Amino acid sequence: MKTYELVVPCHFGLEAVLKREIYDLGYEIGRVEDGRITFTGDEEAICRANIFLRTAERVLIQVGRFHAETFEELFQGIKALPWENYIPENGKFWVKKASSIKSKLFSPSDIQSIAKKAMVERLKQQYHKEWFPEDGAPYPVRIFLLKDEVMVTLDTSGDSLHKRGYRTLTSKAPLTETLAASLLMLTPWRPDRILVDPFCGSGTFPIEAAMIAANIAPGMNREFTAEQWTNIIDRKVWYECVKEAQDMVNDDITVDIQGYDIDGDVVKAARENAKRAGVDHLIHFQQRPVAELHHPKKYGFIVTNPPYGERLEDKADLPELYSQIGEAYRRLDAWSMYLITSYEDTERYIGRKADKNRKIYNGMLKTYFYQFMGPKPPKRDNFH
């Protein structure tokens, strides 16, 4: 069985969550770097990582790593890689993206064109051809330079893995599905506990929570570029992995997951998204302002992404809004609250200091994940 070095990028600061997911799938981790994890796996691992990982952005096969400070070194380094093991004679190959951090070679477009030339030269020698039709399956390449170290990868996912396929309608400033799943997995929330998102927007937190509760694999209902790579992965491996995912779904679970928003159209959109994700029966959506947030039960969780004034004119409303969040939270008995926001005065207006907060980049935006911990529920008696 051929094995590959698989490189899986994730949100900066959330590597630990992805690491746990990869271990849970049964794979050995090779290295953990900022914003990505490398592990070893076979063709089945490529399929399973794409279908099951909730917090990964994409799954890449590492073709090689080398040092390069000049374009000549880059060219020779890429030409030395065994492209014929990956790209068939009719494969369509191009450098989809090049990124460079703290490296002497920094122009993405130059890196892209030189890499493509080097790949063509290698394949000409291997296939004894002067010209390639490139009318077969797509093989997108992604290249990362960090401090003159070049990592060359093939992208097995295609569309980023946060595109689960359920969200066609988004509200403004949405959280990606992968980030929402990562944040939920950072909290001690479990499916037998109440979860409320009072600013649910397009429904991402409640939907991801419901998918976790029902054990619905995030990539079960979408396609991946590598499904076309029959030279690397047998079609039946994909079928087997999707079947494994289908067998694991537990639709009959009872949960209390709620999503509220002040905007009725947004709530309608969230319901549609939940329906497409197959979890609309597990979530109660309602139009309701945060000031009216209450729940009779104890030990629940608020997990939310409240507005943080992307536009200047909205900034003026934030003190009152965050004060209302604080008041609603104080009324709830023994609850925990987790919120991700870039608003600097969050703790001041909520009226207490967070027990923990961690810095998380949401795209280019620096945000904080504030964690207000409630008491743990008493241990249930095992005798009943």
PLY file of the C-alpha trace (Angstrom):
ply
format ascii 1.0
element vertex 384
property float x
property float y
property float z
element edge 383
property int vertex1
property int vertex2
end_header
0.00 0.00 0.00
1.54 3.29 -1.03
1.69 5.93 1.70
1.79 9.71 1.37
2.78 12.64 3.49
-0.54 14.48 3.88
-0.48 18.15 4.78
-3.64 19.55 6.30
-3.95 23.34 6.79
-6.25 24.79 9.47
-6.99 28.11 11.18
-4.02 29.61 13.02
-4.30 28.87 16.72
-6.58 25.85 16.27
-3.96 23.22 15.45
-4.69 21.30 18.67
-8.31 20.64 17.64
-7.30 19.32 14.21
-4.57 17.21 15.80
-7.16 15.51 17.99
-9.37 14.85 14.95
-6.54 13.23 13.02
-5.65 11.00 16.00
-9.32 10.04 16.31
-9.30 8.91 12.67
-6.39 6.65 13.61
-3.39 8.33 11.95
0.10 9.16 13.21
1.06 12.83 13.17
4.44 13.70 11.70
4.72 17.40 12.41
2.69 20.32 13.72
3.46 23.79 12.34
1.60 27.08 12.53
-1.67 26.59 10.71
-0.96 23.08 9.40
-0.40 19.48 10.41
1.39 16.73 8.48
0.54 13.06 8.86
1.19 9.85 6.94
-1.58 7.90 5.27
-2.57 5.78 2.28
-5.19 6.39 -0.43
-7.96 5.62 2.04
-6.57 8.25 4.41
-6.86 10.87 1.65
-10.56 10.05 1.23
-11.31 9.80 4.94
-9.50 13.05 5.78
-11.54 14.90 3.14
-14.83 13.39 4.25
-14.43 13.34 8.04
-12.22 16.23 9.19
-14.38 19.09 10.46
-11.61 21.58 11.17
-9.28 21.16 8.17
-9.23 23.65 5.30
-8.04 21.13 2.68
-6.03 17.93 2.28
-2.77 18.19 0.35
-0.31 15.50 -0.75
3.26 16.61 -0.14
5.24 15.97 -3.34
8.48 17.33 -1.88
10.31 19.86 0.30
13.60 21.58 -0.49
15.58 24.78 0.05
15.63 27.48 -2.66
16.90 31.05 -2.66
17.09 31.59 -6.43
14.72 30.86 -9.31
17.30 28.41 -10.68
17.24 26.45 -7.39
13.45 26.53 -7.45
13.39 25.23 -11.04
15.87 22.41 -10.34
14.16 21.50 -7.06
10.75 21.13 -8.71
12.18 19.34 -11.74
13.79 16.78 -9.40
10.41 15.75 -7.94
8.76 12.50 -9.19
5.80 14.15 -10.96
5.24 11.05 -13.12
4.10 9.22 -9.96
1.20 11.65 -9.66
0.33 13.18 -13.03
-0.67 10.95 -15.96
0.21 11.85 -19.56
-3.09 13.58 -20.21
-3.37 15.22 -16.73
-4.20 18.92 -16.56
-1.68 20.47 -14.17
-1.04 24.02 -13.05
0.14 25.90 -9.96
-3.13 27.03 -8.47
-1.49 29.06 -5.72
1.96 30.04 -4.49
2.53 31.82 -1.21
5.78 33.17 0.16
6.62 34.29 3.69
10.04 35.65 4.74
11.70 34.18 1.63
14.01 35.60 -1.02
11.63 34.44 -3.76
8.46 36.35 -3.17
6.60 36.95 -6.43
3.75 34.39 -6.57
3.26 34.72 -10.34
6.97 34.10 -11.06
7.03 31.12 -8.69
3.93 29.75 -10.44
5.28 30.03 -14.00
8.76 28.68 -13.17
7.25 25.75 -11.27
5.00 24.88 -14.20
7.96 24.99 -16.63
9.97 22.69 -14.36
7.08 20.23 -14.13
6.74 20.18 -17.94
10.49 19.54 -18.34
10.35 16.62 -15.89
7.32 15.04 -17.57
8.82 15.48 -21.08
11.81 13.40 -19.99
9.66 10.78 -18.29
6.97 10.40 -20.96
9.27 11.09 -23.95
6.87 13.67 -25.29
7.34 17.25 -26.43
3.78 18.35 -25.79
0.96 17.47 -23.37
-2.73 17.68 -24.29
-3.78 18.36 -20.66
-7.32 17.20 -21.42
-7.60 14.74 -18.52
-8.30 15.05 -14.80
-7.19 18.24 -12.98
-4.08 18.16 -10.74
-3.85 21.56 -9.01
-0.51 22.26 -7.32
0.00 24.52 -4.29
3.44 25.79 -3.32
4.39 27.32 0.04
7.66 29.14 0.74
8.62 29.86 4.32
12.12 31.18 5.11
13.40 29.82 1.76
12.05 26.32 2.47
9.79 25.23 -0.38
6.92 22.82 0.18
5.27 21.51 -2.98
1.84 19.90 -2.72
-1.03 18.52 -4.78
-4.49 19.65 -3.70
-6.87 16.69 -3.30
-9.84 18.72 -2.06
-10.63 21.29 -4.74
-13.03 23.74 -3.11
-11.91 24.49 0.44
-13.34 21.99 2.93
-15.35 24.66 4.73
-17.67 24.45 1.70
-19.81 21.64 3.04
-22.46 22.37 0.45
-25.26 23.43 2.81
-24.69 27.15 2.90
-25.86 28.94 -0.21
-27.29 31.85 1.76
-24.98 33.72 4.08
-25.52 36.74 6.26
-22.90 39.46 6.41
-19.57 38.60 8.06
-20.21 34.86 8.30
-17.92 32.48 10.15
-16.57 29.68 8.00
-17.94 26.25 8.78
-14.47 24.93 9.68
-13.88 27.78 12.16
-17.32 27.27 13.75
-16.66 23.53 14.14
-13.20 24.20 15.63
-14.59 26.65 18.19
-17.38 24.27 19.21
-14.78 21.54 19.67
-12.73 23.85 21.90
-15.64 24.13 24.34
-16.75 21.37 26.72
-20.18 21.31 25.02
-21.57 17.82 24.42
-24.73 16.88 22.52
-26.60 16.14 25.77
-26.21 19.80 26.86
-28.26 22.81 25.70
-26.69 25.05 23.05
-28.00 28.48 22.09
-26.64 30.93 19.52
-28.47 34.27 19.97
-26.81 35.79 16.86
-27.12 32.78 14.61
-26.87 34.58 11.25
-26.84 31.96 8.50
-26.95 29.26 11.19
-23.35 28.04 11.07
-22.84 27.34 14.83
-26.16 25.51 15.34
-25.78 23.55 12.08
-22.19 22.45 12.82
-23.25 21.52 16.38
-26.15 19.45 15.04
-23.86 17.72 12.54
-21.44 16.87 15.35
-24.33 15.59 17.50
-25.78 13.42 14.72
-22.29 12.29 13.66
-22.76 13.58 10.11
-19.40 13.72 8.33
-18.90 17.26 6.96
-17.71 16.13 3.52
-20.30 13.44 2.98
-22.37 15.34 0.42
-19.77 17.12 -1.69
-17.20 16.36 -4.35
-13.40 16.44 -4.24
-10.86 16.97 -7.01
-9.05 13.72 -6.19
-12.14 11.66 -7.01
-10.97 12.05 -10.63
-7.45 10.77 -9.86
-8.07 7.13 -10.74
-4.29 6.68 -11.19
-3.79 7.37 -7.45
-7.07 6.45 -5.74
-9.38 3.67 -6.82
-12.99 4.89 -7.24
-14.22 2.19 -4.91
-12.19 3.62 -2.02
-14.30 6.81 -2.23
-17.51 4.74 -2.24
-16.35 2.77 0.79
-15.48 5.93 2.74
-18.82 7.57 1.94
-20.56 4.38 3.00
-18.58 4.40 6.27
-19.80 7.98 6.81
-23.42 7.08 6.01
-23.36 4.14 8.44
-22.19 6.39 11.26
-25.03 8.92 11.04
-27.33 8.89 14.06
-30.43 10.82 13.05
-32.63 9.84 15.99
-30.59 11.72 18.56
-32.43 14.12 20.91
-30.75 17.49 21.31
-31.62 21.01 22.42
-29.92 23.31 19.91
-31.36 26.76 19.28
-30.53 29.64 16.96
-31.97 33.13 17.30
-31.54 36.26 15.25
-33.26 39.64 15.27
-33.64 39.53 11.47
-36.48 37.32 10.22
-35.03 36.90 6.70
-31.76 35.71 8.17
-33.59 33.16 10.32
-35.40 31.90 7.22
-32.07 31.52 5.41
-30.59 29.65 8.40
-33.52 27.21 8.30
-32.93 26.59 4.59
-29.22 25.96 5.23
-30.06 23.54 8.07
-32.43 21.67 5.78
-29.73 21.25 3.13
-27.35 19.98 5.84
-29.99 17.41 6.86
-30.27 18.73 10.43
-33.32 21.04 10.34
-35.20 18.60 12.62
-32.49 19.01 15.28
-32.46 22.83 15.56
-35.05 25.28 16.77
-34.63 28.61 14.92
-36.54 31.71 15.99
-36.62 35.44 15.35
-35.74 36.97 18.71
-33.46 39.76 20.00
-30.69 38.94 22.48
-32.45 40.99 25.19
-35.16 38.29 25.21
-32.78 35.40 25.70
-33.84 33.14 28.55
-34.01 29.41 29.24
-35.47 27.58 32.26
-32.81 24.86 32.39
-29.34 24.98 33.96
-25.86 24.24 32.62
-26.46 25.35 29.03
-24.03 26.90 26.58
-24.11 30.11 24.59
-21.74 29.87 21.62
-21.97 32.84 19.31
-20.37 35.31 16.92
-22.04 38.63 17.85
-21.81 41.70 15.60
-18.60 43.62 16.08
-19.22 46.75 14.04
-17.55 46.09 10.70
-18.88 49.48 9.59
-18.07 52.56 11.63
-21.68 53.60 12.08
-22.44 50.24 13.72
-19.67 50.75 16.29
-21.85 53.20 18.24
-24.43 50.46 18.97
-21.91 48.02 20.41
-21.78 49.16 24.06
-25.53 48.71 24.41
-25.57 45.42 22.51
-22.75 43.90 24.58
-24.39 45.14 27.80
-27.55 43.28 26.73
-25.50 40.13 26.10
-24.05 40.46 29.62
-27.49 40.97 31.19
-29.00 38.00 29.34
-26.07 35.84 30.41
-26.43 36.84 34.08
-30.11 35.80 34.03
-29.22 32.27 32.90
-28.60 29.82 35.72
-25.13 28.21 35.76
-24.50 28.60 32.01
-21.22 28.94 30.10
-20.74 31.49 27.31
-18.25 31.45 24.45
-18.05 34.28 21.98
-15.79 35.17 19.08
-15.50 38.88 18.31
-12.99 41.54 17.36
-14.64 44.14 19.63
-12.00 45.35 22.11
-14.41 46.38 24.87
-16.24 43.06 25.03
-15.42 42.27 28.69
-16.07 45.82 29.84
-19.66 45.88 28.56
-20.46 42.25 29.32
-19.57 43.19 32.87
-17.06 40.51 33.77
-13.67 39.28 32.77
-13.48 36.14 30.66
-12.01 33.07 32.36
-9.94 32.52 29.23
-9.51 34.12 25.90
-7.54 33.12 22.88
-6.47 35.05 19.83
-7.79 33.58 16.60
-7.42 34.90 13.07
-10.70 34.83 11.19
-9.31 35.34 7.71
-7.16 38.43 8.10
-9.19 39.74 11.01
-7.76 39.37 14.50
-10.53 38.18 16.80
-10.71 36.85 20.34
-12.56 33.80 21.59
-13.83 34.81 25.04
-14.65 31.94 27.36
-16.91 32.52 30.36
-17.10 29.24 32.24
-20.16 28.17 34.18
-20.09 25.44 36.84
-19.99 21.81 35.73
-23.24 19.90 36.20
-23.18 17.41 39.11
-22.07 13.91 38.15
-25.08 11.75 37.38
-25.68 8.75 39.61
-24.76 5.57 37.80
-27.13 3.40 39.82
-30.33 4.53 38.11
0 1
1 2
2 3
3 4
4 5
5 6
6 7
7 8
8 9
9 10
10 11
11 12
12 13
13 14
14 15
15 16
16 17
17 18
18 19
19 20
20 21
21 22
22 23
23 24
24 25
25 26
26 27
27 28
28 29
29 30
30 31
31 32
32 33
33 34
34 35
35 36
36 37
37 38
38 39
39 40
40 41
41 42
42 43
43 44
44 45
45 46
46 47
47 48
48 49
49 50
50 51
51 52
52 53
53 54
54 55
55 56
56 57
57 58
58 59
59 60
60 61
61 62
62 63
63 64
64 65
65 66
66 67
67 68
68 69
69 70
70 71
71 72
72 73
73 74
74 75
75 76
76 77
77 78
78 79
79 80
80 81
81 82
82 83
83 84
84 85
85 86
86 87
87 88
88 89
89 90
90 91
91 92
92 93
93 94
94 95
95 96
96 97
97 98
98 99
99 100
100 101
101 102
102 103
103 104
104 105
105 106
106 107
107 108
108 109
109 110
110 111
111 112
112 113
113 114
114 115
115 116
116 117
117 118
118 119
119 120
120 121
121 122
122 123
123 124
124 125
125 126
126 127
127 128
128 129
129 130
130 131
131 132
132 133
133 134
134 135
135 136
136 137
137 138
138 139
139 140
140 141
141 142
142 143
143 144
144 145
145 146
146 147
147 148
148 149
149 150
150 151
151 152
152 153
153 154
154 155
155 156
156 157
157 158
158 159
159 160
160 161
161 162
162 163
163 164
164 165
165 166
166 167
167 168
168 169
169 170
170 171
171 172
172 173
173 174
174 175
175 176
176 177
177 178
178 179
179 180
180 181
181 182
182 183
183 184
184 185
185 186
186 187
187 188
188 189
189 190
190 191
191 192
192 193
193 194
194 195
195 196
196 197
197 198
198 199
199 200
200 201
201 202
202 203
203 204
204 205
205 206
206 207
207 208
208 209
209 210
210 211
211 212
212 213
213 214
214 215
215 216
216 217
217 218
218 219
219 220
220 221
221 222
222 223
223 224
224 225
225 226
226 227
227 228
228 229
229 230
230 231
231 232
232 233
233 234
234 235
235 236
236 237
237 238
238 239
239 240
240 241
241 242
242 243
243 244
244 245
245 246
246 247
247 248
248 249
249 250
250 251
251 252
252 253
253 254
254 255
255 256
256 257
257 258
258 259
259 260
260 261
261 262
262 263
263 264
264 265
265 266
266 267
267 268
268 269
269 270
270 271
271 272
272 273
273 274
274 275
275 276
276 277
277 278
278 279
279 280
280 281
281 282
282 283
283 284
284 285
285 286
286 287
287 288
288 289
289 290
290 291
291 292
292 293
293 294
294 295
295 296
296 297
297 298
298 299
299 300
300 301
301 302
302 303
303 304
304 305
305 306
306 307
307 308
308 309
309 310
310 311
311 312
312 313
313 314
314 315
315 316
316 317
317 318
318 319
319 320
320 321
321 322
322 323
323 324
324 325
325 326
326 327
327 328
328 329
329 330
330 331
331 332
332 333
333 334
334 335
335 336
336 337
337 338
338 339
339 340
340 341
341 342
342 343
343 344
344 345
345 346
346 347
347 348
348 349
349 350
350 351
351 352
352 353
353 354
354 355
355 356
356 357
357 358
358 359
359 360
360 361
361 362
362 363
363 364
364 365
365 366
366 367
367 368
368 369
369 370
370 371
371 372
372 373
373 374
374 375
375 376
376 377
377 378
378 379
379 380
380 381
381 382
382 383
